[in-house]
Structures are given as structure tokens and as C-alpha cells.
Amino acid sequence: MLRSAEVFRTAKNASNYGIKAENIELNFSDVQKRKQEIVDRLANGVRALMKKGKIDVYSGRGRMLGPSIFSPSPGTISVDLENGENEMLIGSNVILATGSSPRPLPNTPFDSEFVLSSDHALELTELPASMLIVGGGVIGIEWASMLVDFGVNVTVIETAERILPTADEVISKEMMKQLQKRGVEFYTGASLDEASLQIEGDVTVTIQQNGTSQQLNAEKMLVSIGRTANVADIGVDNTDIVLENGYISVNEYGQTKESHIYAIGDCIGGLQLAHVASHEGYLLLLI
């Protein structure tokens, strides 16, 4: 989708390159169609690799059990299958890779219509005229760049004094400068008054910045304030596995307090990126 937005922006500014292009139009349904085709192709490629590797796949909801009649040590996985039946999986070692989910505002759940997560935004069937983005981190800025290129009026609210607060300050300032040139409006060092949030056909909210209040309005609001590890209800309470600040605690080898149970990816915190999780999984092969 970012690539589609980039191509659209370039086409609209073709005259800057000495090229005459007329009647440039965006077909957002085709953008979504292309995205889904790429997702499906990549997912099918992974499925093919799993099949080639003779990996058994159980589709259902899994829960880790403590010591029981099935196994003297914790780690047996009880899977409620999609067909309604249950399967018990017993292995000598277990890797937990449960991922994470978008984090909502403390008192405002996602409704998928007006208050969106990045997951919801990926499934939009049409573009809104305007979007408030709460959070100026990596995900929020990606969406700001994409949406403004698609012609959406974008406003970003960030509590830190600059966007991309974990990035180099020079990069952060340059990114903000470039996005402002393209039409993105920023409020940094700003706090959102969640109690002021009103949803009546659109979204209205009050922010505090430099001691003053300001009301902002948009058709939709994308909340991008981080991700929460998927650790609830997986069964760690039945083990010696420790949760710290909402993440599974592991040593430098991805090992939990149960020596035969490991964890990788978003559920252990750190850099929440797919290629990081892949590398963490690869490291386990070296143990």
C-alpha cells in the first residue's frame, strides 16, 4: 500500500520530471486488491515451506497445561480445534510465538468504524476524507505518509516532543519536515483528553499542548500507541514462566524459567518486527 501511495504521488507530480500525465485517478479498491494478492502469495509461500518441511499444523486455540497425567512437566498444549474437537500435543520442547495486538487507548476500545487500529485500517474499503492519527511512532508515521499521498487530510498527535522518538533526532526532524511539505499536520508534546472524545458521525477530541487546549475533528481516528503481547489465556499461570510488564521473561537464549519452554517475537518485547522474531527462532537452532 505504501508503494501504491508512492506511485500515485509520483504520477500526480510527473510534470516535475518533464512528463505530461493527465487524468490521474486513484482506485482504492484496486489498491486493496493488489495488497491482498501479495499477502496471499506470501502466506501461501510460507504454507508451502511448512508442507515441504513436513510440519504438522493444527488450526485452533491452544493453551499450555501445567504438570498433569499427560506429562510430568508443564508444556503439554491443549488445542481446541476449529471442528470442535480437542487435541493434546506433547513435545520435549515448546516455543511460544504468540505475537502481539494493537494497543487501544486506556478507556476507548477500537470499534473498527471510527476508532481504528492499524489492523482495521488495512481493511478499509474506502478512504476517509480526514484522519486523526494518535501516535507518531513508526506505524503512525507510515500511515500518515500513505494516507496523505492518497489525498487524505492527516493530523498526527504525539505525546513526545518529536515524532519517531526512538529514531535519531536528525532523521526525526527531517521526516517531519518532509511530511509537513506534503500536507501532514503535527501536534507534538501534546496529550489527548480521552474524556473529551465524541463520536457522532465523525470523531472530535480535545488535546492539550503547551498549556492550551485545542479541539480537533476528523472523519476517523487511527490509534497507533504501541502493541500488547498476546500472553493472556495461553496457560503460563500453570508454570514457572514469569511475565514482566506484560511480556514473557526470557534469558539471552530465549529460554523461560521452564528450561524446555522458549519464547520469541513480539510476546517477549524488544524490537517487535517479523525479521527479529525469525532471527530469534534461528538462534534456538544453535542451542
N, C-alpha and C positions, 0 to 999 in steps of 0.2 A: 504493500500500500504506500509506503514511503517512496518507493521507486515510481509508482504511478503519479504521485503528487509532484515529484521532481520533474518528470517528463511533461506534465501538464503546465507547470510553471515555466519550463524552458520553451515550450511551444508558444505560450502566450507572449513571451519576450523574444520571439525569434527575430524580430526586426533589429534587435541589438547585435545580432550576428550577421546582418545583411541578408536575412531570409524573410521573404514575404509569406506569411501564413494567415489565412483568413478563416473566419467561422470556426474557431477552436472551441470545442464543446467537451464537457466532462460527462461521461456516462457512468455514474457511480455504481449502478448495478453491475456493469461490466468490470469495474474495478474489483468489486466484491467477488464476482465470478472468477476472475483471474487469481485472486488471493486464495480462494477455496481450492482451486485446481492445484495450486502449488502446495498447499497444506496437505491435500490428499495424496499427491505424488510423493512427498517426503515421508508421510506416515506409512504409505504402502511400502516404501523402500525399507523402512525400519522393520515392518512386519516380515518382509522377505528375508531380511538378515536374521531375524529371530527364528524363522522357519528353517533357514539354512543351518543355523546353529543348534537345531533340534531342541529349542527352548519351549517348554510347556507354558501355555498362557491360560490363566483362569480369570474369566471376567466376572467380577462380583465385588462385594465389600469384605475386606479382610480385617481380622482382629487378632492380635497376638495374645496367646494364652500364657499364663504362668505355669509353674510345675503342675503336672496332672498325671492321670493314668496313661495318657498318650505319650508323655515324655517326662523324665525326671527333672529336666532343666527347662526353663522358660524358652519360648521361641516357636512353639507349635502355632501355626497360622490357621485359624478357622475362617473359611471363606463362605459367605452366603452368596451362592451363585445366582445369576440372573434368571435361571429357570426355577428358582425357589428352593433348590436343594442345597445341602451343605457339604463341604469337603474339608477334611483335615490334612494339612500339609506339614510334614515333619522333615526338617533338614538339619544337618550338622552345623550349618552357619546360616545367618539371616542378614540381609541388607535392607534397611529401611530407607526408602527413597520416595517419601510421600509428597514432596513438593510443598507449594505454598499457594495462598489465595490472596487476591487484592484485599487490603485492609480498609474498612469503611471508617467514616467519621465516628467518634465515640457514641453519639446519640442519634445518628441518622443512617439507617440501613440503606443499602442500594435498593432501588425499586425498578431498575432496568429501563425506565421510561424517562425520568427527569434527572435522577441521581444515578450516574453510571460508574461502573468500574471499567478498567481497560478491557476486560472480557466482554462486557456489554457493548462497549464502543466498537469492538471488532465486528460485531454482528449488526451494526446499523444498516437499515435498508435504504435510508435516505439521509442526506446531510442536513444538520440543523443550520439555521441562519447564523446562530451565535452560540458560543460555548465558553463557560467558565471552567478553568482547569485549576483545581486545588492541589498544589504541589508542583514545585519547579525542579524536581529531580529528573533522572534520565527518562523515565516513562512519560512524565508530564510534558517534557520538552520535545520528545519525539512526536507526541500527539499535537502539540502546538505547531510544530513545523509542518506536519502533514495537513492539518486542518486549515491553516492559513493559506497554504498553497492550493487547497481545494476551494478557496473563496469564502471560508467561514470566518466571522468576526471572533477573534480569540482573545481572552483575557486570562492571564496566569496570576495566581495568588500564591506567594511563597513566604513562609514564616522566617526563613533565614534572610540575611542581608543581601544575598545574591543567589541566583539560580545555580543549579548544578553545584551545590555546596561541597560535594566530595571531590570535585574536579579541581584542577589547577585554576587559580584565580584569573589568570590571563585568558584561559580558554573560556571560563565562565563569562567574563565581561565581553569577549568578542562574540560569543554565541548570542548573548542578549542583544548586543548592538545589531547583529545581522538580522535577528528575528524582528526587532523593532522596525528596521527598514522595510521588512515585508508586511508589517501591519499588526504584529502581536503587541498587546498592551500588558505591561507588567506592574504588579504591586509586590515589592519585596519588603522584608521586615514587617509584614502585615499579618495580623491574626484574624481569623474568621470567627464571627459571633454566631455560633451554631444555633443559639436560641432564636436568632432573628430570621432563620431560614423560612421562606414562604414558597410553597409550590401551588400555583394556581394558573395552570396553562403554560407557565414558564417558571423560572427559578429567580428568586430575589433574596439577596443576603447582604448583611452589613459587615464591613471589615473595619478593623482599627489599624491605623498606620500613622506613626509619628504623633500620637496623641489626639488624632482626629478620626471621626467616623465617616464612612462613605458607603452608600448603598450601591450595589452592583446588580445587574439584571442580565439574564441570558435565557435562551430557549432551553438549554440543558446544562448540566454541571457534571464534569468528569472529576472524580476524586482519585488522586494519584499520590497517596501519602505513605506508600510502602506496602509490604506484603506480610501476611501472617502465616507461620508454618502450620502445615496440616498435621498436627500431632494429637488432636482431640479424638478420643474413642478408638485409638489404634491398639490399646491394651498395655501401655507402658506402666500403668499402675500396678500390674501384676508381676513386675520385675524390679530389679535394682537399677534400671535405667533412670537417669536423672534428667529432669527438664530444668533448664536455666533460662530465665527471661523468655519463655515460650519456645525455646529451641531444644533439640536433643543434644545433650552434652557428650562430646567425643574427645578422644585424645588425638595426637598428631597422625595416627593411623586410621582414623575414622571409627575407632573402637569405643563402644559404650562401656558402662560398668559391668555389663554381662559380656564376658570376653569373647563369646561366639556370635554376638549380635553387633552389627555395624550400622552406621547411618551416613548418608551422603546427600549432597544437594541442598536445596532451599531449607529443608527441615532442620539443618544444623547451623543455619545462619551464614555469616561470611558473605562472599560475593554470590548473589542469587542469579546465576547465569547458567544456561544449559551446558556450555562447554566446560564450566568449572565442575559441575556435577559429574560430567563424563570423565574428567581427569581424576577426580576423587575416586570414582569407581575403578579406574585403571590402576590406581595406586594399590588398591586392595589385592590385585592380582600379584603384586610384588611381595606381599607379606608371606 
